[in-house]
Amino acid sequence: MNIPTYYEGLVNNISTNKNFVTMWLSNDENGDLYDIYYYGEISKHGYIISEDTPELIVAKSIKSNNEIVVYDGAVHGYDNMTWQTHDEAAAAKRTLVKFAAQPAKVKIGVEYSCDYEDEKDDWNVDENNCISTNSGKKITWDELIRNGISWIAIKLVDDNGKENCIADFELA
């Protein structure tokens, strides 16, 4: 099973179970410890949420200082790619806040539950096997399949192996 294209080269320890993929944000350049920055609010359950403008979660590598977009609610996932629209100006102005946690490992779980082959006739797939997303961006059919995840969960894992789920979004 593939992973979303925006995680290529940034994750390892990828495991699959039917439609589910679990991976760890880690590579030689960035290491495996990150500070988390986010746009949104923290719910009473400790999840990052936003009522108005889509959530944004960024991991900043302790080793390299590189910033990696782990989740962008304006563009990631099936609904955000296909039919849901957002205020682009507001999304561009999202200010990040540091998540109150020690640097941690980042575990990402995604699900693929959309039956793309059944839906292919509903899309205007051109001669180059490309489609237009709801924002007008041209992508390949393969990119839709790989990036059109239906669910994502993001967990921080401390030195003792304790997991803290900070995001859990249904995206289709």
CORZI-V168410 format. One line per field, one symbol per residue. ss: DSSP state (A for helix, B for strand, O for the rest). phi: phi as a letter, one per 40 degrees, with the letter a starting at -180 (. if undefined). psi: psi as a letter, one per 40 degrees, with the letter a starting at -180 (. if undefined). A space follows every 50 residues. Layout:
# CORZI-V168410
ss->???
phi->???
psi->???
This chain:
# CORZI-V168410
ss->OOOOAAAOOOBBBBBBBOOBBBBBBOBOOOBOOBBBBBBOBBOOOOOBBO OOOOOBBBBBBOOOOOBBBBBBOOOOOAAAAAOOOOOAAAAAOOOOBBOO OOOBBBBBBBBOOOOAAAAAAAOOOOOOOBBBOOOOOBBBAAAAAAAOOO BBBBBBBOOOOOBBBBBBBBOO
phi->.cbdccbdgbbafcbbafcbbbabcaacccgbbacbbabhbccccgccba cbbdcabbbbcccbgcbbccabccbchddccbbcbbccccccbcccbccc acdacbbbbbbbbccccccdccccccccgbbbcccgccbcdccccccccb aabbbcbcccgccbcbaabcba
psi->iiiideeheeiafhiigbeihhihhhiddeaehiihiihaihieeeihih dciiihhhhhhddeeihhhdhheddhiddddddhiihddddeehhiihhg iihiihhhhiihehgdddeddeighaeefiihideehhiiddddddefie iihhihhadeehhhhehhhhe.
